[in-house]
Amino acid sequence: MGKSLHEGSAAARALYDEADGVLGWDLRKISFEGPEAELTQTKVCQPALFVHGLAVVAALREAGKLPEAKFALGLSLGEVTALTAAGVFDFATGLKVVAERGRLMQLACEKSVGGMAAIIGEERAKVAELCAAFDLEAANFNAPGQIIVSGDKSKVDALVAAAKDKGLKRVMALNVAGAYHSRLMEPARAAFAAYLAGVNFRRPRFAVFSNTTGQVVAAPAQIREALVKQVVSSVLWEDCMRACAAAGATEFWECGPGGVLAGLARRTEKAWVVKSFAEFADTTA
């Protein structure tokens, strides 16, 4: 992940060089070579995704292909990436925030047995009923008909097993390390709040949408509060996308390691113009 970016862009290389110094471990080696089991650990994956996202931005800007952004939004940890791109943090500070977030969330995962499942083709009201019945929480509202639930693994498994009898179209258990965006992340939320109290926040240079409300957040104190709350609350991704479009966004550019967000955007509204820039090679097309 990110190897071609590193090879094709001096600006991206500079970020990876800086990241290794900030983190104190070799992010490049794990990102480029794995092993996958190490890269997918929460404490590693989150910094890796953060650096990759901003490396794509840096490569686009270096190539003269990045128009002036008016809005930014990111799913889950991507919200910190969006805030950093908007100038709320410098790169090093944003990376430290993400590294601590990942470390604390991994600790919370290790202290519980959590799971997540994707519910496909159901309305929000139906999912709310299921969450109440199985004592789960809605973790992600990704797109119309794609909602992720989270909680104790035994309860997630019970929902998956009962899906057919409940008349559900499709429910899939997800291969995840824990119950993200649920109350099982409360230890991480509390510790993250204490950590962020010592971090300086600036007002964003352009509008950034919060996962917790689906609306723009701008005041430093409100951004800090939203990032803390986000650890245990639902990610309102569909709401963010719709609010951004309503605010005047004409194109959505995904700066990440794949095309997942672009797919969610197209599922939400087929008329939206969506582009993915997973690696530097793609930006020259």
C-alpha positions as CSV (number, residue, x, y, z in Angstrom):
1,M,0.0,0.0,0.0
2,G,1.5,3.3,-1.1
3,K,4.6,1.9,-2.8
4,S,3.9,3.4,-6.2
5,L,3.1,6.7,-4.5
6,H,6.5,6.6,-2.8
7,E,8.3,5.8,-6.0
8,G,6.5,8.3,-8.2
9,S,6.2,11.4,-6.1
10,A,8.9,13.3,-4.1
11,A,6.1,15.0,-2.1
12,A,4.7,11.6,-1.1
13,R,8.2,10.3,-0.2
14,A,8.7,13.3,2.1
15,L,5.6,12.4,4.0
16,Y,6.6,8.8,4.4
17,D,10.1,9.9,5.6
18,E,8.6,12.3,8.1
19,A,6.1,9.6,9.3
20,D,8.8,7.2,10.2
21,G,10.5,9.8,12.3
22,V,7.2,10.8,14.0
23,L,6.1,7.3,14.8
24,G,9.5,5.8,15.7
25,W,8.9,2.7,13.5
26,D,9.2,1.8,9.9
27,L,5.7,2.6,8.4
28,R,7.1,2.3,4.9
29,K,8.3,-1.3,5.3
30,I,5.0,-2.5,6.8
31,S,2.9,-0.6,4.2
32,F,4.9,-1.8,1.2
33,E,5.9,-5.3,2.3
34,G,3.6,-6.3,5.1
35,P,3.0,-8.8,6.5
36,E,-0.7,-8.3,6.2
37,A,-1.4,-9.5,9.7
38,E,0.8,-6.7,11.0
39,L,-0.5,-4.0,8.7
40,T,-4.1,-4.7,9.6
41,Q,-3.6,-4.3,13.3
42,T,-5.6,-1.2,14.4
43,K,-2.6,0.6,15.8
44,V,-0.7,0.1,12.5
45,C,-3.5,0.3,10.0
46,Q,-4.8,3.7,11.1
47,P,-1.5,5.6,10.7
48,A,-0.9,3.8,7.4
49,L,-4.2,4.9,6.0
50,F,-3.7,8.5,7.3
51,V,-0.3,8.8,5.6
52,H,-1.5,7.2,2.4
53,G,-4.4,9.6,2.1
54,L,-2.3,12.7,2.6
55,A,0.4,11.2,0.3
56,V,-2.2,11.0,-2.5
57,V,-3.2,14.7,-1.8
58,A,0.5,15.7,-1.9
59,A,1.1,13.8,-5.1
60,L,-1.9,15.3,-6.8
61,R,-0.8,18.8,-5.7
62,E,2.8,18.2,-6.8
63,A,1.5,17.1,-10.3
64,G,-0.6,20.2,-10.6
65,K,-3.8,18.1,-10.7
66,L,-5.4,19.2,-7.4
67,P,-8.1,21.9,-7.8
68,E,-8.8,24.2,-4.8
69,A,-10.9,22.1,-2.4
70,K,-13.9,23.7,-0.8
71,F,-15.0,20.7,1.4
72,A,-13.4,17.6,3.0
73,L,-14.9,14.6,4.7
74,G,-13.5,11.3,5.9
75,L,-15.0,8.1,7.1
76,S,-14.0,7.2,10.7
77,L,-10.2,7.8,11.1
78,G,-10.4,9.5,7.7
79,E,-12.0,12.4,9.5
80,V,-8.6,13.2,11.0
81,T,-7.1,13.0,7.6
82,A,-9.7,15.5,6.3
83,L,-9.1,17.8,9.2
84,T,-5.3,17.7,8.6
85,A,-5.8,18.4,4.9
86,A,-7.9,21.4,6.0
87,G,-5.1,22.7,8.3
88,V,-6.6,21.9,11.7
89,F,-3.4,20.0,12.4
90,D,0.0,19.9,10.8
91,F,1.0,16.5,9.4
92,A,3.1,15.5,12.4
93,T,0.3,16.4,14.9
94,G,-2.4,14.7,12.8
95,L,-0.3,11.6,12.6
96,K,0.3,11.5,16.4
97,V,-3.5,11.9,16.9
98,V,-4.2,9.0,14.6
99,A,-1.5,6.8,16.1
100,E,-2.8,7.4,19.6
101,R,-6.4,6.8,18.5
102,G,-5.3,3.5,16.9
103,R,-3.4,2.4,19.9
104,L,-6.2,3.1,22.3
105,M,-8.8,1.4,20.1
106,Q,-6.6,-1.6,19.8
107,L,-6.4,-1.8,23.5
108,A,-10.1,-1.6,23.8
109,C,-10.5,-4.4,21.2
110,E,-8.1,-6.6,23.3
111,K,-10.2,-6.0,26.4
112,S,-13.5,-7.1,24.8
113,V,-14.8,-9.7,22.3
114,G,-16.5,-7.5,19.8
115,G,-17.8,-8.0,16.3
116,M,-19.5,-6.2,13.4
117,A,-21.9,-7.1,10.7
118,A,-23.2,-5.5,7.5
119,I,-26.9,-5.3,6.9
120,I,-27.8,-4.9,3.3
121,G,-31.0,-3.7,1.8
122,E,-32.8,-2.5,4.9
123,E,-34.1,0.9,6.0
124,R,-32.7,2.7,9.1
125,A,-35.9,2.1,11.1
126,K,-35.7,-1.7,10.6
127,V,-32.0,-1.7,11.6
128,A,-32.9,0.3,14.8
129,E,-35.4,-2.4,15.7
130,L,-32.8,-5.1,15.2
131,C,-30.2,-3.2,17.3
132,A,-32.8,-3.0,20.1
133,A,-33.7,-6.6,19.8
134,F,-30.1,-7.9,19.8
135,D,-28.5,-5.2,22.0
136,L,-26.3,-3.9,19.3
137,E,-25.5,-0.4,18.0
138,A,-25.5,1.0,14.5
139,A,-21.9,1.8,13.8
140,N,-22.0,3.1,10.2
141,F,-24.7,4.4,7.9
142,N,-22.6,4.1,4.8
143,A,-25.1,4.4,2.0
144,P,-28.8,3.7,1.4
145,G,-29.3,0.0,2.3
146,Q,-25.8,-0.5,3.7
147,I,-25.6,-0.2,7.5
148,I,-23.0,-1.7,9.8
149,V,-23.9,-2.8,13.3
150,S,-21.5,-3.4,16.2
151,G,-21.3,-4.9,19.6
152,D,-20.5,-8.1,21.5
153,K,-19.5,-10.8,19.0
154,S,-21.9,-13.3,20.5
155,K,-24.8,-10.8,19.8
156,V,-23.6,-10.1,16.3
157,D,-23.4,-13.8,15.6
158,A,-26.9,-14.2,17.0
159,L,-28.2,-11.6,14.6
160,V,-26.4,-13.2,11.6
161,A,-27.9,-16.6,12.6
162,A,-31.4,-15.2,12.9
163,A,-31.2,-13.1,9.7
164,K,-33.2,-15.5,7.5
165,D,-36.0,-16.0,10.1
166,K,-36.2,-12.3,10.5
167,G,-36.8,-11.9,6.7
168,L,-33.6,-9.9,6.2
169,K,-32.2,-9.7,2.7
170,R,-28.6,-10.0,3.5
171,V,-26.5,-9.9,6.7
172,M,-22.8,-10.6,6.7
173,A,-20.4,-10.9,9.6
174,L,-17.3,-8.7,9.1
175,N,-13.7,-9.8,9.7
176,V,-12.7,-7.0,12.2
177,A,-10.7,-6.8,15.3
178,G,-13.4,-5.4,17.5
179,A,-16.7,-3.6,17.9
180,Y,-15.8,-0.2,16.5
181,H,-18.1,2.8,17.0
182,S,-19.9,1.1,19.9
183,R,-20.0,1.3,23.7
184,L,-17.2,-1.4,23.8
185,M,-14.9,1.5,22.6
186,E,-15.7,3.5,25.8
187,P,-12.2,3.0,27.3
188,A,-10.7,4.3,24.2
189,R,-13.0,7.3,24.1
190,A,-12.2,8.3,27.6
191,A,-8.5,8.1,27.1
192,F,-8.6,9.8,23.8
193,A,-10.5,12.7,25.3
194,A,-7.7,13.1,27.8
195,Y,-5.1,13.0,25.1
196,L,-6.8,15.5,22.8
197,A,-7.1,18.0,25.7
198,G,-3.4,18.6,25.2
199,V,-3.5,19.0,21.4
200,N,-3.9,22.4,19.7
201,F,-6.7,22.7,17.2
202,R,-7.0,25.4,14.5
203,R,-10.1,26.4,12.5
204,P,-10.2,24.5,9.2
205,R,-9.4,26.5,6.0
206,F,-12.4,25.0,4.3
207,A,-15.5,23.1,5.4
208,V,-15.1,19.7,7.0
209,F,-18.1,17.5,7.8
210,S,-18.3,15.6,11.1
211,N,-19.2,11.9,11.2
212,T,-21.2,12.4,14.4
213,T,-23.7,14.9,12.9
214,G,-23.3,14.8,9.1
215,Q,-22.8,18.6,9.3
216,V,-20.0,21.1,9.1
217,V,-17.9,21.5,12.2
218,A,-15.5,24.5,12.5
219,A,-14.9,25.7,16.0
220,P,-11.8,24.0,17.5
221,A,-13.6,23.0,20.7
222,Q,-16.4,21.5,18.6
223,I,-14.0,19.6,16.4
224,R,-12.3,18.2,19.5
225,E,-15.6,17.1,21.0
226,A,-16.7,15.5,17.7
227,L,-13.5,13.5,17.4
228,V,-13.9,12.1,20.9
229,K,-17.6,11.3,20.5
230,Q,-16.9,9.6,17.1
231,V,-15.0,6.8,18.8
232,V,-18.3,5.4,20.3
233,S,-21.0,6.9,18.0
234,S,-22.4,6.1,14.6
235,V,-20.6,7.2,11.5
236,L,-23.2,9.2,9.5
237,W,-21.3,8.8,6.2
238,E,-24.3,9.0,4.0
239,D,-25.5,12.1,5.8
240,C,-22.0,13.7,5.3
241,M,-22.1,13.0,1.6
242,R,-25.5,14.3,1.1
243,A,-24.8,17.5,3.2
244,C,-21.6,18.1,1.2
245,A,-23.5,17.8,-2.1
246,A,-26.2,20.1,-0.8
247,A,-23.5,22.6,0.2
248,G,-22.4,22.8,-3.4
249,A,-19.8,20.0,-4.0
250,T,-19.6,19.3,-7.8
251,E,-17.2,16.4,-7.6
252,F,-16.0,13.9,-5.0
253,W,-12.4,12.8,-5.1
254,E,-11.4,9.8,-3.1
255,C,-7.8,9.9,-1.8
256,G,-7.4,6.5,-0.3
257,P,-6.0,3.0,-1.0
258,G,-9.0,1.8,-3.1
259,G,-12.4,2.7,-4.4
260,V,-14.7,1.9,-1.5
261,L,-15.9,5.4,-0.8
262,A,-16.5,6.1,-4.5
263,G,-18.7,3.0,-4.5
264,L,-20.6,4.2,-1.5
265,A,-21.1,7.6,-3.2
266,R,-22.4,6.0,-6.4
267,R,-24.8,3.9,-4.4
268,T,-26.1,7.0,-2.6
269,E,-26.5,9.1,-5.8
270,K,-25.7,7.8,-9.3
271,A,-25.6,11.4,-10.7
272,W,-22.6,12.4,-8.5
273,V,-19.2,12.8,-10.2
274,V,-16.8,10.6,-8.3
275,K,-13.1,9.8,-8.9
276,S,-10.7,7.6,-7.0
277,F,-7.0,8.2,-6.8
278,A,-5.6,5.2,-5.1
279,E,-2.0,5.5,-6.3
280,F,0.1,8.2,-8.0
281,A,0.1,6.3,-11.3
282,D,-3.6,6.8,-11.5
283,T,-3.3,10.6,-11.2
284,T,-1.5,10.9,-14.5
285,A,-4.3,9.4,-16.5
